[in-house]
Amino acid sequence: MAEIKYDIKEKLGVLSESNKGWTKELRSISWNDREPKYDIREWAPDGEKMGKGITLTKEELIALKEILEKMDM
């Protein structure tokens, strides 16, 4: 299996924190030297380990924002 490289461009915000100290965050990340995308996933306190997540393009993030704005919460 090929190694996955990533470069964190910007930490945009923390959505939540677990009892074990892992944080679910929105970050801008470049995967395998590609154009950065927006990423939501859990990160270990030391930032070295990560959980499964979702990666969004700018267009997908904008669409998500529009959906969230329409929701009655």
RODO-2510 file (C-alpha; in nm, 4 decimals, decimal comma):
residues 73
     n   res          X          Y          Z
     1     m     0,0000     0,0000     0,0000
     2     a     0,1355     0,3411    -0,0961
     3     e     0,2138     0,5919     0,1759
     4     i    -0,0276     0,8830     0,2006
     5     k     0,1404     1,2199     0,2371
     6     y    -0,0381     1,5220     0,3775
     7     d     0,0498     1,8805     0,4527
     8     i    -0,1732     2,0768     0,6882
     9     k    -0,2112     2,4219     0,5380
    10     e    -0,4454     2,5725     0,7972
    11     k    -0,6349     2,4701     1,1102
    12     l    -0,9710     2,6398     1,0634
    13     g    -1,1571     2,5355     1,3772
    14     v    -1,2460     2,2704     1,6347
    15     l    -1,5968     2,1226     1,6160
    16     s    -1,5766     1,9019     1,9259
    17     e    -1,3444     1,7214     2,1654
    18     s    -1,3741     1,3628     2,2944
    19     n    -1,3106     1,2364     2,6493
    20     k    -0,9737     1,1044     2,5290
    21     g    -0,8645     1,4463     2,4004
    22     w    -0,9144     1,3811     2,0293
    23     t    -1,0566     1,6825     1,8463
    24     k    -1,2850     1,6866     1,5438
    25     e    -1,1526     1,9718     1,3300
    26     l    -1,1992     2,1522     1,0014
    27     r    -0,8618     2,1919     0,8333
    28     s    -0,7215     2,2817     0,4928
    29     i    -0,4984     1,9916     0,3862
    30     s    -0,2959     1,9070     0,0775
    31     w    -0,3074     1,5301     0,0163
    32     n    -0,0212     1,3747    -0,1834
    33     d     0,1078     1,7152    -0,3020
    34     r    -0,2271     1,8059    -0,4602
    35     e    -0,4299     2,1259    -0,4316
    36     p    -0,5496     2,1755    -0,0708
    37     k    -0,9039     2,0684     0,0172
    38     y    -1,1220     2,1134     0,3237
    39     d    -1,1143     1,8220     0,5628
    40     i    -1,3248     1,7242     0,8650
    41     r    -1,1832     1,4447     1,0821
    42     e    -1,0664     1,3556     1,4324
    43     w    -0,7072     1,4203     1,5374
    44     a    -0,5122     1,2815     1,8318
    45     p    -0,3931     1,5318     2,0930
    46     d    -0,0369     1,5179     1,9557
    47     g    -0,1626     1,5693     1,5976
    48     e     0,0242     1,2614     1,4742
    49     k    -0,2725     1,0234     1,4398
    50     m    -0,6011     1,0837     1,2614
    51     g    -0,9361     0,9106     1,2303
    52     k    -1,1579     0,8621     0,9291
    53     g    -1,2996     1,1782     0,7853
    54     i    -1,4459     1,3565     0,4892
    55     t    -1,2669     1,5767     0,2366
    56     l    -1,4508     1,8527     0,0500
    57     t    -1,3644     2,0804    -0,2382
    58     k    -1,4330     2,4523    -0,2002
    59     e    -1,7487     2,4094    -0,4086
    60     e    -1,8710     2,1240    -0,1869
    61     l    -1,7993     2,3270     0,1273
    62     i    -1,9992     2,6188    -0,0151
    63     a    -2,2890     2,3831    -0,0975
    64     l    -2,2768     2,2425     0,2573
    65     k    -2,2818     2,5958     0,3997
    66     e    -2,5897     2,6792     0,1915
    67     i    -2,7672     2,3630     0,3111
    68     l    -2,6844     2,4378     0,6750
    69     e    -2,8082     2,7964     0,6422
    70     k    -3,1477     2,6674     0,5190
    71     m    -3,1893     2,4272     0,8115
    72     d    -3,4055     2,5295     1,1040
    73     m    -3,1919     2,4498     1,4077
***
